[in-house]
Amino acid sequence: MQAMRPDAENIDEALAVRASQGDGEAFAELVRRCSGPLYAFLRRYGLERADCDDLFQETWMRVLSNLDRFDPQKRFSTWLFQIALNLCRDQARRNGVRARFRDLAADRPAAWPGQTVEEEVETARVVAAVGELPPPQKEVLLLRYFSGFSETEASRILGCPSGTVKSRLHAAVQALRRRLKEEESGTG
């Protein structure tokens, strides 16, 4: 999330305010700054690529049409990911998708240069195990560990207390450990 989190400045929030006042260049800059992390989140949610592309566009259309509702006292990235998460949930229900994940080897981000075949296999194993988690656990893992949001930010995006985020994270990590251990022992 480095591209979306300036250290001491509220650049995205200021851009959102300018965009809500009709500044097209500010909106274009928001899209440029936030598109990579947003698209990565959509892909990791486990939907088909075409659905991700559609949801990416739909997220930005909703942002544009609702900029007047954005509270500049809050983080833009939190608001953006709330919109995206709601669209993902709706799409998953429409498709009957529970937790389908693709093999990441085909979609390996450029951020993993030099990854060995063994590391690719292990990554695919972990991603597949994450895909088998119940949606509340999967969502919190994606937001916290894959998208880099803090527990507080994940709590805001998910609309649940911070304690719930912590308990879901704990349950998800425990479930992943069990699943991966079962695979290693050949019982899974």
Secondary structure by P-SEA (a helix, b strand, c coil): cccccccccaaaaaaaaaaaaccaaaaaaaaaacaaaaaaaaaaccccaaaaaaaaaaaaaaaaaccccccccccaaaaaaaaaaaaaaaaaaaacccccccccccccccccccccaaaaaaaaaaaaaaaaccaaaaaaaaacccccccaaaaaaaacccaaaaaaaaaaaaaaaaaaaaaaaaccc
